[in-house]
Amino acid sequence: MQEENLKNCIKTMIAIEPRQIQQIQTICSKRYSDREARLEFFESFFGQEVKSTKDLSKRQASDLIYYLNTGEEPEYKSWAF
């Protein structure tokens, strides 16, 4: 039971936050005509399959929001390793 609680705690710490999902969807709705186009961009940006915005970690979401707002990739990409 304790191990399961630890796993849930870790997942919560790294899981994308609802406000990040909202930010990404708001920004992307102006740039991409549909969901598939957004997901293709996410896959290209992260170099991995993305089936949903909810698949992103909190850190990935932060990096993506930074890029979408500034046009600059973050210097440190924790998800790239």
Helices and strands as residue ranges (DSSP letters): H 2-14, H 18-31, H 35-46, G 53-55, H 58-70, G 78-80
